[in-house]
Amino acid sequence: MKLNKSILIAAALSTSAVFAQHPSSQSHEGKVNAILPLETYNNTSNDFYSIGKDGFIIKWNNRDNYGDHYQVSDLQINLITNNPVTGDIAVYETDGISTHKISLIDCKTYNKKFTKRFQDPVASLNFSEKGNYILAGTTTVNGTYILNGRTGDVVSTISGISGIITMAQTSPSEKTAVLYSQNGQLYYYDMSKRSIKKKISTVGMLEQTVIFGGSRFFAGVKSNAIYIIDATSGKTLTTYSASSPFIFASKNSEEEKAGLYFTSTSGRNFALKLVDASILEGLVNGISTAQPQTLKTFSGLTGRDYFTCAAKNMDTIMLGTAYGNIYTLSDLPESEHYSLEPKTENIYEKIYDIDCDGDTFYILTRNSILQTSYETRSIKTVAPNSDAKNIIKFNDSAILWSKNTKKPVSQVKLSTSSEEPKILFTPTSELKNLKVFGNKLVYIQGTTTVGIYDFAAGKTSTIYTGTSIQDAVLVDDNTLYVAKTKTGASDSALISVNIQTKETVRMNVAGAVAFSLSYDYDSERPMVYGIMIKTEKDKLRTEVFSYEKRTSQYSVLFYMNDEDNSAFTSLNNKYIYTNIGKSKVRGCNTDSRRTTVYDRSASVPKQARATNRILAVLNSNGSISWYDQNKQKPVSDWYLTVNGEWFEF
């Protein structure tokens, strides 16, 4: 594979501000993918990071149950490593399909210092011992890269290795690296000469691989068996049976002498075991048959939760679960059965969507529609919610729907009395978008159909069918603008459709994909706003644009030199808002074209709604950040507690 097709620089918009981190005991939303101890060979820190499917990095203080939460991506984070010298963090972000990125994050500000995009999934990610390099192994042969640890520039690729590299670790001097290939080879690689020094055959397809015991031993898991291998010869010294095990060893110079730790499962009970130094020494000399020491047995997982990762930090074992929880326990031997208590606690109720009407905001939670005001801090339930994820305020009611599902679209009256929602229609394929224009709903069904629901007639009608439809707006009673993917040289990513005649007209705009449309009815020069992705000389560019119907003028408001295919636009009171680049919300006055960049909070912005003075940004973790519309800094962040009250941070 050629390098220029495998790896691209993802240029991001400037993120120079120091972002707020939210300290709490809140768990990850979804699976914990990895835990990174902050101890090093000479450092005895008890703190650790956890990463998850929710895109959050949480830095936990092991002295209490609080962690600093910060969302670095709207994608899941699968791998994490840190620079032993600077503390900066490298993570692997992915959608699990086609987006694969490695980002370097400042450990103090959480700014991204660089982002690299790969064509293939990343299987391993490790900093070198002095922090000069990042070793990144992808799921392709000869797809392991040595990156500059500060800039992300490619120093070299490691060639001559068959199989996928799933582990890479350098010596303290960074002169040598040991690599494990899933085809059953240990490679010793000369970092200076960029060549293989030695190849050793060993067991293939090992997972959770770890070097320990002063780099003398190598271990991994395969088919509920733990293999302990002599790293100098590749010889299997012993195997231990263990059900759903996790293995780990300390990185500290003193603690690593203890040996290899692992967990084993027996139903709802677990055991923590140690293969200590004396056993390892006996294995090398061929005289030891001793079994691992059981340090303690424990339980505590609830429901269908299960462990997904584990690590050791000094005298503490950390475990993450599928439900986002973190558990800790000491490595001290105990004879009595130990009952685990989670370090995490779900104390916040997630807000799924937000809309506003005048100075009043309406928020959607799992079970309710709540009415609130920033000025009064009041909050009250005005309607029930039965599993919808999206809300649109409409007259004295709310339209409830769920993006990317075939759940019914319903209307519920907003009052203090409970009233059953009225089902308006049920989509026949997944609903991609839904918007209100006057007394009509415009909706995108699948990627092939634009439909309209007429409240007066109480029925739906298909207005346009095509391929790769992204969004649509109704600009007058008879004209619909449709955003789509361009399918050929004579096609356009933005077209207009006559509702009566179904005639289509291609707009003269350059771009491959248009989406996230908004329309300004109240302006003297009505504009269609949206997002356009362009490809020029194999480079991607994402633009927030305005398009004037009368003059056919296309203008760029914001842009970034990368692809952002899920950003929003939101038009409120002559301001167009967007989260292009994911790091911040940007607002542009449509009359003066003056732009305000709003500093984000701990979570990635998801949606924006505004009154004449106040901007409310809904974050991906379900919190709300409030802003004075003309100022960059958030006034406050609100989290809805499980008790239905606002917690202000």
N, C-alpha and C positions, 0 to 999 in steps of 0.2 A: 504494500500500500504506500502511495506517495504521501509525503508529509503534508504538502499543501492541501491535500484533500482530507486529511485526518484531523487537522488541528488548525483552528482559526483564532485570531485575537478578537474577543468580544469587547468592543469599545463601549463603555458605559457613560451615562451622563454624570456630571460631577456630583460627588457625595462627600463634601469636605467637612460637613458639620459633625459634631460629636452627638451621637444619638442616645436617647434615653433607654435605659434597660429597666424592665419591670421586675422588681424582686417579689417573689411569692412562692408558695408551695404548690402552685397549680401544676398538674401533670402535662405531659405531651398530649396532643390530640392525635391519637392513633399510635402506631407501633414505634417503640424505641429501637433505633437501628444500630446504635453503637454507643459505647461509653469510653471516654478518653481520660485516663488518670493524668494529673499534672505533676506527679513525681517524676524526677529524672535520675540519672546516675548519681548526681551529687545533691539533688534537691529533695526535701522531705515534705513537700506540700501535700495536704490532705484533700485539697479541692479537686473537683473533676468536672468534665463536660459530659453532657448527654446530647445526642442528636436524634432527630426523628422524621417520620413521614410528614410532619406538619411544617418542615422547613425551619424549625427553631433550633438554636443552640442555647442550652441552659448551662450556666456555670454554677455548680452547686457548692455551697460552703458546708463542709462535712461536720462543722461544729453545731449547726442548727438545721432546720428543715427548709431553708429558703434558698432559692436559686435566682440568679439574674437571667431573665428571659429576653432573648432577642431573636427575631425572625430574620434570617439572612436571605431567604429564598421563598418564592411561592411554589417551588418544587420540593420534592422530598430530598433529604440529605442522607446519603447511604454510607459515606466514609468520612473520617476526620483524622487529622494528624496535626501536631503543633511543632513549631520551631523551638528546639531545646534552648536556644540562645535568646531570641527576641520574644518568644511566647506567641507570635502570630499564628493564626489557625488556617490550615488549608482544608477545604471540604469538597466533596464530590456531590454535585446537584444533578438530579435527573428526573425526567417524567416517566422513566421506565420504558420508553419507546424510541424516540429519536433525538431527544435533547440530552446531551452529556457535557457537563461543564465542571472544571476545577477552578475554584476561587480562593484567593488568599485574602484573609480578613485580619485587619488590625485588632489585636487583642484588647486594646483600650477603647477605641472609638467604634469598633465594628464596621468601619468603612471597608469597602472592598478595594484592595490595592491593585488587583488584576483579576481577570477572568479569562480562562481558556476554554474554547469549545472543541470537543472531540467528536469524531464521527461514530466511534464505537463505545460501548459501555466500559467504564473503568472498573477493573477488578482489584487493584491494590493502590494504596496511596500512603507514602511514607516520607517524612523529612529525614535527611541525613543527620548524623550525630552532631555536627557543628552548625547545622542549619543553612549550609550553602546551597543545597540541592533539594529538589522534590523528585522522588522516584514514583512515576505513575505508570502502572501496567494496565493495558487495555485488553479486551477480549479478542485479540487478533494476534497471529504469529508475528514476531518481531515488532510488536506494538507497545514496547516499554520505552518510555521517554525519561530522560534526565533533564529537568527544568532548572533554570536559575531560581534559587529560593527567594530572591527579592523581586525579580522582574517577571518571572514566568517564561522568559525566553527559552527556547529549546537549545540546550547545550549539545545534546547528541541523542541518538536512539541506540538501544542495545540490540544488536543483531546477532545472528548465529545461535539463537535459542529457539528450540521447538516447544510448542505448547504455550499455555497462558500463564503468565507470572502472577501469582496471588500473594506473594510475600517478598519484600525487599528490605534489607536492613544493612546499614553501613557499619564499619568499625568506628571506634571513637576518633581515629585519625582521618576518616573518610577516604582512606587509600583503597580500601577493599569493600565490596558489597557482597552479601550472600543473598541469592535469589532462589525461590522455589517455583518450579514449573509443575503444573498439574499432571504432566505426563510422567512424573516420577523422577525428576532430576533436581539436584542441588547444584547451583552454579556459584563459583567464587569469581567475582568480576573485578578486574583492575580498573579503578575509577580514573587513574591518571592516563594509562595507555589506551583506555576504552576497549579492552579485550578480555576474553574469558581466560582466567588463570587455571581453573580446574573444574571438571564436571564429575559429579558423583551420582550414581544411580541409587534410588531409594524407593519408598512406597509412593504410588501415584494417587491422585484424586483426594488428597488430604485437605480438610477444611480446618479453620481456626488455627492455622499454623503459627508457631511461636518459637523463637530462639531464646534460650534461657541458660542459667548456670554458667555465667561467664562466657557465653557463646559456644559452650561445649556441646550442649544438647539441643535437639530439635524435636518438636512434638506437634501432633495434629490429630484430628478426629476423622474416623471413617466407619460407617455402619455400626454405630454404637460401641466403637472400640477406640481407646486412646493409645496411640503409638508413641513410644519414646525412642528416639533415634540418636545414634552417635553422629553429630554434625560433621565430624572429620572423616567418617568412612561411609555414612549412609546406612550403616547396619542397624536393624531394629533390635534394640536392647530388650524391650519387653512390650507387652500390650496389656491393657486393663479393660475389662468389660464395664460399660457404664451406659445407663439409659438416658438418652437426650442430654449428653454432657456438655458443659462449657468448661474450657480450660484457660488458665491464666497464670502469669508469674509476675513478680514485682520487677520494676526497672531500676529500683534503688540499689546502690552498690552493696549495702548491708542486707537488705531484705531479699535480694535475689538469691542469696546463698541458701535460703530456706528450701527451695525446690519448686515443684510444679503443683499447683492447686487445681482441683476440678470439682464440679457439682455432678450429682447423679440423681435421677428421678425415680420414685417408686410411688405411683399413684399420685396422691395429693401431698406426699411427703418427699423431702429432699435431703440429701446428705452433702456436706462439704468435706472433701478429703484432700490429703497432702501426700505427695511422693517426695519425701524429704531428702536432704543432702546425703545422709548415710546410705539410703537405698540407691541413690544415683551412683555413688562411689562404688558400691558393690556391683551394680550392673556393669560398669565399665570394666571392673576386674573379673567379671564372670562368676561372682560368688554369692550374689544376692538373689533371693527368691521372696523377699519380704513383700507383704501387701501394703498398700497405702494406709496411712493413719486416718481414721474417721474423726474429724475435729468436732463436728456437731451435726445433729439432725434438726430439721426445721420444717415448718409449714406456714401457711398464711395467705396464699393466693385465693381469690374469691371468684365464683362463677366460672366462666370459661377462659379466664385470663391465663397466660403462660409466659415463661421467661423467653426472651429473644436475644439477649446479649449479657455479657458479664465481664468484669475486669477487677483487678486488685490494685489498691493504692495504699501503700504502707501496710497498716494492720486492718484495713477495711476492705470488705468485698462489696462491690456494687453490682446490682442486677436490674436490668430493664425488662419491661413486659410488653405484650401485644396491645394492651389497653393504655399504654403511655405512662405507666407508673414506674417509680424508682424505689428499690429496696436496698438497704444497707445492713450489713452485719459484720461483726469483728471476726478475725481469724483465730481467736483464742479458743482452745478446746473447752467444751462443755459436755457434761454427762447427761444433763436433762434436756428434753426436747424443747426446742426454741420456737416461739411463735413470732413470725415476722410482722412488722407493722410498716406500711408504706411511708416513705419519706414525703411522697406527694399527697395532695388532697385536692379534689375538685371543688373549688370554692366559688367559681364563677359560672353563670349561665350564659351560654353563647348567644349572641345576636346574629341572626342570619341575614337580615336585610333591613334597610331603612328608607323612609321617604318623608317628605315634609309638606305642609300646607300652611302658608303664612309663617308664623313663629312657632308652630307646633310640629313636633316630630313624631313619627309613628315607627315603632321598631317591632320586628318580628322575632319571636323566640320559638322554642320547640312547641309550646302549648298555647301561646297567647300573642295577641297584638296589644302592645303597650303604647300609651300616649305620654309624651314627656316634653319638657321645655328646659332649655339651658338656663334661662333667667330664673325660673322658679324652682328648679331641681325636682319638680313634682313628677310623679309617675303613677299611672293607674291603668288597669286592664280595661280595654274597650271592646274586645271581641276574642273569641277562642281561635286557636289555630290547630288544624288537624293535619300536621305533617307537611305543610307547605314550606318552601324555602325562600320564596320571593314575594314581595308586596309592592303594590302601587296604590297610592291614595287616590280615590275617585269620588268626587262629590262628598256625600256623607257616608261613604262605604269604602271598602278596600277590595282590590282584586288580588287574589291569592293564586300562585302558580309555583311550579318547581322546574327550574332549568334542567335540561338534559334528561327529562323523564316524560312518561306518558300519563302522568297524574292529571286529573280534571282541573280545569280553570274555573274558579268559583268567585262569587261576590258575597261579601258579608257586611252587614250594616254595623257601623261603629257606634256602639252605645254601651252603657253599663249593664244592660240586660243581655242574657245569653240568647243568641238567635242563630239558628242553623244556617250555614252558608248555602247560597243558591248556586248550583252548578250551571255554568254558562255553556261550556262544551268540553268534550274530551278529545284530546289530540290522538290521531291514529299512528303517529310516530313521535319520536322525541321532540319536545318543544325546546328550541334553541334560543328564542327571544320573544318578548311580548312587551308592547308599549301601547299607551293610551294616546289617541289623538281625537279630541272632541268627544263625540259619542260613539267612537269606534275603537276597537282593539286591533292592532296590526301584529301578526305573529308569524314566526318562522318555524315551520314544521319539517324536521329532518334537515337536509341541506338542499331540498328540491322544491319547496313550496312556500309561497307567501300567501297568507290568508287574512281576511278581515272578518271580525265579529261585529255586527251592527247591533247596538243595544236596543234601538227602536224596533228593529225587525225581530230581534232575538234569534238570529241565525248566523252561520258562517258562510263565507264564499271564498273560493280560490281565485286569486287575482293574477298570480304569475307562477309559472313552473320553469325550472331550469336546473343547472348543475352548480354545486358548490356555493349555494346562497349563504351569505353571512348575516345580513341585517337589512332592515327596510324602515323608511320613514314616510309618513303621509304629509306632503307639503301643501296640498289643497284638496278640495273635495274630489278632484278628478285625477290627481297626479301622485304617483308613488315613486320614490327613489329607492333603488335596490343596490346593495353592496354585495359583491360576489368575487369569486376568483376568476381572473382572466383566463380564457381557454384557448386563445389563439391570437395571431397578429392583428386580425380585424375586429377582435372583441375588446371590451372595456370592463374594468373592475367596478364601474359605476354606471348604471343605466336608469332611465326614467320609464315608467310604465303608465299608459293611459288606462285608468280603471274601467272605463266604459268600453273602449274599443280593443283593449289589451295590446295596443301598439307599443313597441319598445323603441327607445332612442338611446344610442350609446353616447356617453359623455366623453369629451375629448380630454381625458386625464391619463397620465402615465403612471403605471403601477401594476403590480401582479395581483394583489389582494387588497380589497377594501372591507372595512367592518366598523362596528361600534358607531353608528350614525346618530346624530342629534340634529334638531331643526329649530331655528330661531323664528318663531311666528311674529314676535313683537317688534323686531327691528325694522327700521325704515328700508334697509337693504337685507331682506331675509337670506340667510345662509344655511347651507347644509354643512355640518361639521362631521368629521369622521377620522379614521386612521387608515393609512395606506402603507403597504409594504412594497418596497421597490428592490430590484436587483440590478446593479450596475457593475459590470466587469467582475462578476462573481462575488461582489460585496453586497451585503444586505443593509437596507436603510428603512427605518420606520418613521413615518411622518404623521403628525396631527395636522389636518388640513381644514380649510374652509372652501366652499364652492358656491359661488353666487349664480343662481339660476338665470337671472336676467342677462348677465354679461358673459356667462360661462368662464368666469375667472377662478382659477385654482391658486390658492395661497397656502404657504406652509407656516404654521404657528410654532410648532416644536418639531425636533427630529432627533434621532439617535442612530448611530452607525452600527446597528445590529437589528436582529429580529425580535419584536415583541408582539406575539400573535394573540394576546389575551388582554390587552390594556382596555380601559374603558374611556368613554367621553361622557360627560354629564353637563347639561346646560341648565343653569339656574340663574335667573335675574341678571342676564346679560354677561354672565361669566361662563366660559367653557372650561371645565376641569378635566384633567386626565392624570392617570398614574403611569404614563409611558416610562419604561425603564424600571418600573416596580418599586424603586427606592423612595420616591416622594410623590406628592400630588402637586401638580402645577395648575395655576389658574390664570386665564387670560381674559381681560376685559374686552368684550367684542367691539366696543365703540372706540376706545383709546388704544387697544392692542397692548396695554401695559400688563406685564406678566409678574405674578407673585409665585415664588417657589416655597412651598410649605414643608418645614422640617417634619419628618415622620417620627412616630413614637417607637415602641418596642416591636410592633408588628407591621407587616407589609400592608399598605393601604389597598382596600378592596372596592370601595364605592364612596361617592361624595354627594352630599346634598346641602343646599344653602338657603338661608333666608336673606333679607336685605343686609344683614350685618354679620351673621354667624355662619361659619362653615363647619359642618359635621362630617368627619371622615370615618367611615366604618372600616375597621381593620380586620385582617384575616382571622385573628384569634377571637373575634366577636366583641372587641372593645370599641369605644367611640372616642376619637380625638376631636376636641373642640378648638376652633381658631377664630380670632377676629379676622374678618375677611381680608383686611389689608395688612396683616402682620404675619411674619413667617413662623414664629414660634407658637406651638400649641399652648392654649390657655390652661387646659387640663385634659387628662385622660379619664374616662369613666368606664368602670367595669360593673356589670350587673351581677350581683351576688345571687346565689341559689335561693336566698330569702326574699328576692324581689326588691332589693334596695341598691342604690348607687354607691359604689366605692370609688372615691375620687383619688387619683394618683398624680 
